[in-house]
Amino acid sequence: MPRPIEVERVQTGVRLERRLLKVLKALAELKNMTLGDLLEGIVLHAFEGKAAFGAQTLRRIAELKKIYQLDLDARASHRLREKS
C-alpha cells in the first residue's frame, strides 16, 4: 500500500455552474469520497494530461448528467457567463 502524503488543505469559495456541481457531488457520493478529494484527483490527472475516469465511471457520469439535465460539454468551458 502506498505511503500517505500529508498535505495542508484550505477552504475556498469556488463558484461552479449549479448542475455541474450536482453531478460532481453525486459522483463523489457514488465513489464514497468527498467533493474536495474528487476535484483534487480530477485536477491532478488533468495536469498530467491523463484521463481521470475509466469507461465505467464515464457511463455513470453520463447517467448523472441526464438526471441533472447537464447539457454542457468541454466546448462550453470558455463561454459560460453569469446570469444577469
C-alpha distances in whole Angstrom, upper triangle without the diagonal:
4,6,9,12,15,18,22,23,26,29,31,34,33,35,34,36,37,36,33,32,32,30,27,27,28,25,22,24,23,19,19,18,21,23,22,19,20,22,20,18,21,23,20,20,24,24,22,25,22,23,21,21,21,25,24,23,26,28,27,28,32,32,32,34,37,36,36,39,37,39,38,36,35,38,39,37,40,42,41,44,44,47,50
4,6,9,12,15,19,20,24,26,28,31,30,33,32,35,35,35,32,30,31,29,26,26,27,24,22,24,23,20,19,18,20,22,20,17,19,20,18,16,19,20,17,18,21,21,20,22,20,21,19,20,21,25,24,23,26,28,27,28,31,32,31,33,36,36,36,38,36,38,36,34,33,37,37,35,37,40,39,42,42,45,48
4,7,10,13,16,18,22,25,27,30,30,33,32,35,36,36,32,31,32,30,27,27,28,26,23,25,25,21,20,19,20,22,20,17,19,21,18,17,20,21,18,19,23,22,21,24,22,23,21,23,24,27,27,26,28,31,30,30,33,34,33,35,38,38,37,40,37,39,38,36,34,38,38,36,38,41,40,42,42,45,48
4,6,10,13,15,18,21,23,27,26,29,29,32,33,33,30,28,29,28,24,24,26,23,20,22,23,19,18,16,17,19,17,14,17,18,15,15,18,19,16,18,21,20,20,23,22,22,20,22,23,27,26,24,27,30,28,28,32,33,31,33,36,35,35,37,35,37,35,34,32,36,36,33,36,38,37,39,39,42,45
4,6,10,12,16,19,21,24,24,27,28,31,32,32,29,27,29,28,24,24,26,24,21,23,24,20,20,17,17,19,16,13,16,17,13,14,17,17,14,17,19,18,18,22,21,22,19,22,24,28,27,25,27,30,29,28,32,33,31,33,36,36,34,37,34,36,34,33,31,35,35,31,33,36,35,37,37,40,43
4,7,10,13,17,19,23,23,26,27,30,31,32,29,27,29,28,24,24,26,24,21,23,25,22,20,17,17,18,15,13,17,17,14,15,19,18,16,19,21,20,21,24,23,24,22,24,26,30,30,27,29,32,30,30,33,34,32,33,37,36,35,37,35,37,35,34,32,36,35,32,34,37,35,36,36,39,42
4,6,10,13,15,19,20,23,24,27,28,29,26,24,26,26,22,22,25,23,20,22,24,21,20,17,15,16,13,12,15,15,12,14,17,15,14,17,19,18,19,22,22,23,21,23,26,30,30,27,28,31,30,28,32,33,31,32,35,35,33,35,33,35,32,31,30,33,32,29,31,33,32,33,33,36,38
4,7,10,13,17,18,21,23,26,27,29,26,23,26,26,22,22,25,24,21,23,25,23,21,18,16,16,13,13,16,15,13,15,18,16,16,19,21,19,21,24,24,25,22,25,28,32,31,28,30,33,31,29,33,34,31,32,35,35,33,35,32,35,32,32,30,33,32,29,30,33,31,32,31,34,36
4,7,9,13,14,18,19,23,24,25,23,20,22,23,19,19,22,21,18,20,23,20,19,15,13,13,9,10,14,13,11,14,16,15,15,18,19,18,21,23,23,24,21,23,27,30,29,26,27,30,28,26,30,31,28,29,32,31,29,31,29,31,29,29,27,30,29,26,27,30,28,28,28,31,33
4,6,10,12,15,17,21,22,24,22,19,22,23,19,19,22,22,19,21,24,22,21,17,14,14,10,12,15,13,12,16,17,16,17,20,20,20,23,25,25,25,22,25,29,31,31,28,29,31,29,27,30,31,28,29,32,31,29,31,28,31,28,28,27,30,28,25,26,28,26,26,25,28,30
4,7,9,13,15,19,19,21,20,17,19,21,18,17,20,21,18,20,23,22,20,17,13,12,10,13,15,13,13,17,18,16,18,21,21,21,24,26,26,26,23,25,29,31,31,27,28,31,28,26,29,30,26,27,30,29,26,28,26,29,27,27,26,29,27,24,25,27,24,24,23,25,27
4,6,9,12,16,17,19,17,15,18,19,16,16,20,20,18,20,23,22,21,18,14,12,10,14,15,12,13,17,17,15,17,20,20,20,23,24,25,25,22,24,28,31,30,26,27,30,27,25,27,28,25,25,28,27,24,26,24,26,24,24,23,26,24,20,21,23,20,20,19,22,24
4,6,10,13,14,17,16,13,16,18,16,16,20,20,19,21,24,23,23,20,16,13,12,16,16,14,15,19,18,17,20,22,21,21,25,26,26,26,23,25,29,31,31,27,27,29,27,24,27,28,24,24,27,26,23,24,22,24,22,23,23,25,22,19,20,21,18,18,16,19,20
4,7,10,12,15,13,11,14,16,14,14,18,18,17,19,22,22,22,19,15,12,11,15,14,11,13,16,15,14,17,19,18,19,22,23,23,23,20,22,26,28,28,24,24,26,24,21,24,25,21,21,24,23,20,22,19,21,19,19,19,21,18,15,16,18,15,15,14,17,19
4,7,9,12,11,9,13,14,13,14,17,18,17,20,22,22,23,20,17,14,13,17,16,13,16,18,17,16,19,21,19,21,24,24,24,23,21,23,26,28,28,24,23,26,24,20,22,23,20,19,22,21,18,19,16,18,16,18,17,19,16,14,15,15,12,12,10,13,16
4,6,9,7,6,10,11,10,12,15,15,15,18,20,20,21,19,16,12,13,16,15,12,15,17,15,15,19,20,18,20,23,22,22,21,19,20,24,25,25,21,20,22,20,17,19,20,16,15,18,18,14,15,13,15,13,14,14,16,13,11,13,13,10,11,10,13,16
4,6,5,6,9,10,11,12,14,15,16,18,20,21,22,21,18,15,16,19,16,14,18,19,17,17,21,21,19,22,25,23,24,22,20,21,24,24,24,21,19,21,19,16,17,18,15,13,15,15,12,12,10,11,10,12,13,15,11,11,13,12,9,10,9,11,14
4,6,5,6,9,10,11,13,14,15,17,19,20,21,20,17,14,16,19,17,15,19,20,18,19,23,23,22,24,27,26,26,23,21,21,24,25,24,21,20,21,19,15,16,17,13,12,14,13,9,11,9,12,11,14,16,18,14,14,16,15,12,12,11,12,15
4,5,5,6,9,10,11,12,14,15,17,18,20,19,17,14,17,19,16,15,19,20,18,19,23,22,21,24,26,25,24,22,20,19,22,22,21,18,17,17,15,12,13,13,10,8,10,10,6,7,6,9,9,12,14,16,14,14,17,16,13,14,14,14,18
4,5,5,6,9,10,11,12,14,15,17,18,17,15,12,14,16,13,12,16,16,14,15,19,19,17,20,23,21,21,18,16,16,19,19,19,16,14,16,14,11,12,13,10,8,11,11,8,9,7,9,8,10,12,14,12,11,15,15,12,14,14,16,19
4,5,5,6,8,10,10,12,14,15,16,15,13,9,12,14,12,11,14,16,14,15,19,19,18,21,23,23,22,19,17,17,20,21,20,17,16,18,15,12,14,15,11,11,14,13,10,12,10,13,12,14,15,18,15,14,17,17,14,16,15,17,20
4,5,5,6,9,10,11,12,14,15,15,13,10,14,15,13,13,17,17,16,18,21,21,21,23,26,25,24,21,18,18,20,20,19,16,16,16,13,11,13,12,9,9,11,10,7,10,9,13,13,15,17,20,17,17,20,20,17,18,17,18,22
4,6,5,6,9,10,10,12,14,14,13,10,14,15,12,12,16,16,14,16,19,19,18,22,23,22,21,18,15,14,16,17,15,12,12,13,10,7,9,9,6,6,9,9,7,9,8,11,12,13,15,18,16,16,19,20,17,19,19,20,24
4,5,5,6,9,10,11,12,11,10,7,10,11,8,8,12,12,11,13,16,16,16,19,21,20,18,16,13,13,16,17,16,12,12,14,11,9,12,12,9,10,13,12,11,13,11,14,13,14,15,18,17,16,19,20,17,20,20,21,25
4,5,5,6,9,10,10,9,8,6,10,11,9,10,13,14,13,16,18,18,19,22,24,23,22,19,16,15,18,19,17,14,15,16,13,11,14,14,10,12,15,13,11,14,13,17,16,17,19,22,20,19,22,23,20,22,21,22,26
4,5,5,6,9,10,10,10,9,13,13,11,13,16,16,15,18,20,20,20,23,25,24,22,19,16,15,17,17,15,12,13,13,10,9,12,11,7,10,12,10,10,13,13,16,17,18,19,23,21,21,24,25,22,24,23,24,28
4,5,5,6,8,9,10,8,12,11,8,11,14,13,12,15,17,16,17,21,22,21,19,16,13,11,13,14,12,9,10,11,8,7,11,10,8,10,13,12,12,15,13,16,16,17,18,21,21,20,23,24,22,24,24,26,29
4,5,5,6,5,6,6,9,8,6,9,11,11,11,14,16,16,17,20,21,21,19,17,13,12,15,16,14,11,13,15,11,11,14,14,11,14,17,15,15,18,16,20,19,19,20,24,23,21,25,26,23,26,25,27,30
4,5,5,6,7,8,11,11,10,13,15,15,15,18,20,20,21,24,25,25,23,20,16,15,17,18,16,13,15,16,12,12,15,14,12,15,17,15,15,18,18,21,21,22,23,26,25,24,28,28,26,28,27,29,32
4,5,8,10,11,14,13,11,14,16,15,15,19,20,19,21,24,25,24,21,19,15,13,14,15,12,10,12,13,9,10,13,12,11,14,16,14,15,18,18,21,21,21,23,26,26,25,28,29,27,29,29,30,34
4,6,9,10,12,10,9,12,14,12,13,17,17,17,19,21,22,22,19,16,13,11,13,14,12,9,13,14,11,11,15,15,13,16,18,17,18,21,20,22,22,22,23,26,26,25,28,30,28,30,30,32,35
4,7,10,12,10,10,13,15,14,15,18,19,19,21,23,24,25,22,20,16,15,16,18,16,13,16,17,14,15,18,17,16,19,21,19,19,23,22,25,25,25,25,29,28,27,30,32,29,31,31,33,36
4,7,8,6,7,10,11,11,13,15,16,17,19,21,22,23,20,18,15,14,17,19,17,14,17,18,15,15,19,19,16,19,22,20,20,23,22,25,24,24,24,28,27,25,28,30,27,29,29,31,34
4,5,5,6,9,10,11,13,14,16,17,19,20,22,23,21,19,16,16,19,21,20,16,18,20,17,16,20,20,17,19,22,20,19,22,21,24,23,23,23,27,26,24,26,28,25,27,26,28,31
4,6,5,6,9,10,11,12,14,16,17,18,20,21,20,18,14,15,18,20,19,15,17,19,16,14,18,18,15,16,20,18,17,20,18,21,20,20,20,23,22,20,23,24,22,23,23,25,28
4,5,5,6,9,10,11,12,14,15,16,19,20,19,18,14,16,19,22,21,18,19,21,19,17,21,21,18,19,23,22,20,23,20,23,21,21,21,24,23,20,23,25,22,24,23,26,29
4,6,5,6,9,10,11,12,14,15,17,18,17,16,12,14,17,20,19,16,18,20,18,17,20,21,19,20,23,23,21,24,22,24,23,22,21,25,24,22,24,27,25,26,26,29,32
4,5,5,6,9,10,11,12,14,16,17,15,13,10,11,14,17,16,12,14,17,15,13,17,18,15,17,20,20,18,21,18,21,19,19,18,22,21,19,22,24,22,24,25,27,30
4,5,5,6,9,10,10,12,14,15,14,13,10,12,16,18,18,15,15,18,17,14,18,19,17,17,21,20,19,21,18,20,18,17,16,20,19,16,19,21,19,21,22,25,28
4,6,5,6,9,10,11,13,14,13,13,10,13,17,20,20,16,17,21,19,17,21,22,20,20,24,24,22,24,21,23,21,20,19,22,22,19,21,24,22,24,25,28,31
4,5,5,6,9,10,11,12,11,10,7,10,13,16,17,14,15,18,17,15,19,21,19,20,23,23,22,24,21,23,21,19,18,22,22,19,22,24,23,26,27,29,33
4,6,5,6,9,10,10,9,8,5,8,12,15,16,13,13,16,16,13,16,19,17,17,21,21,20,21,18,20,17,16,14,18,18,15,18,21,20,23,24,27,30
4,5,5,6,9,10,10,10,8,12,15,18,19,16,16,20,19,17,19,22,20,20,23,24,22,24,20,21,19,17,15,18,18,15,17,20,19,22,23,26,29
4,5,5,7,9,9,10,8,12,15,19,20,17,18,21,21,19,22,24,23,23,26,27,26,27,24,25,22,20,18,21,21,18,20,24,23,26,27,30,33
4,5,5,6,5,6,5,9,12,15,17,15,15,19,19,17,19,22,21,21,25,26,25,26,22,23,21,18,16,19,20,18,20,23,23,26,28,31,34
4,5,5,6,7,7,11,14,17,19,16,15,19,19,17,19,22,21,20,24,25,24,25,21,21,18,16,13,16,17,15,17,20,20,23,25,28,31
4,6,8,10,10,14,17,20,22,20,19,23,23,21,23,26,25,24,28,29,27,28,24,25,22,19,16,19,20,17,18,22,22,25,26,30,33
4,5,9,10,14,16,19,21,19,19,23,23,21,24,27,26,25,29,30,29,30,26,26,23,20,18,20,22,19,21,24,25,28,30,33,36
4,7,9,12,14,17,20,18,17,21,22,20,21,25,24,23,27,28,27,28,24,24,21,18,15,17,19,17,19,22,23,26,29,32,35
4,6,9,11,14,16,15,14,18,19,17,19,22,22,22,25,27,26,26,23,23,21,18,15,18,20,18,21,24,24,28,30,33,36
4,6,8,10,13,11,10,14,15,14,15,19,18,18,21,23,23,23,20,20,18,15,14,17,19,17,20,23,23,26,28,31,34
4,7,10,12,9,10,13,13,12,15,17,17,17,20,21,21,22,19,20,18,16,14,18,19,17,20,23,23,26,27,30,33
4,7,8,6,6,10,10,9,12,14,14,15,18,19,19,20,18,19,18,15,15,19,20,19,22,24,24,27,28,31,34
4,6,5,6,9,10,11,12,15,15,16,19,20,21,22,20,21,20,17,17,21,22,22,25,27,27,30,32,34,37
4,6,5,6,9,10,11,13,14,15,17,19,20,21,19,19,19,17,18,21,22,22,26,27,27,31,32,34,38
4,5,5,6,9,10,11,13,14,16,17,19,20,19,20,20,18,19,23,24,24,27,29,28,31,32,34,38
4,5,5,6,9,10,10,12,14,15,16,18,16,18,18,16,17,21,21,21,25,26,25,28,29,31,35
4,5,5,6,9,10,10,13,14,15,16,14,15,15,13,14,17,18,18,22,23,23,26,27,29,33
4,5,5,6,9,10,11,13,14,15,14,15,16,15,17,19,20,21,25,25,25,28,29,30,34
4,5,5,6,9,10,11,12,14,13,15,16,15,17,21,21,21,25,25,24,27,28,29,33
4,5,5,6,9,10,10,12,10,12,12,12,14,17,17,17,21,22,20,23,24,25,29
4,5,5,6,9,10,10,9,10,11,11,14,16,16,17,21,21,20,23,24,25,29
4,5,5,6,9,10,10,12,14,14,17,20,19,20,24,24,22,25,26,26,30
4,5,5,6,8,8,11,13,14,16,19,18,19,22,22,20,23,23,24,27
4,6,5,6,5,7,9,10,13,16,15,16,19,19,17,20,20,21,25
4,6,5,6,8,11,13,16,18,17,19,22,21,19,22,22,22,26
4,6,8,11,13,15,19,21,19,20,24,23,21,23,23,22,26
4,6,9,11,14,17,19,17,18,21,20,18,19,19,19,22
4,6,9,12,16,17,15,17,20,18,16,18,18,18,21
4,6,9,12,13,12,13,16,15,13,16,16,16,20
4,7,10,11,10,12,15,14,12,15,16,17,20
4,7,8,6,8,11,10,10,13,15,16,19
4,5,6,7,11,11,11,15,17,19,22
4,5,5,8,10,11,15,17,20,23
4,6,7,8,10,14,17,19,22
4,6,5,6,10,13,15,18
4,6,6,10,13,15,19
4,6,9,12,15,18
4,6,10,12,15
4,7,9,12
4,7,9
4,6
4
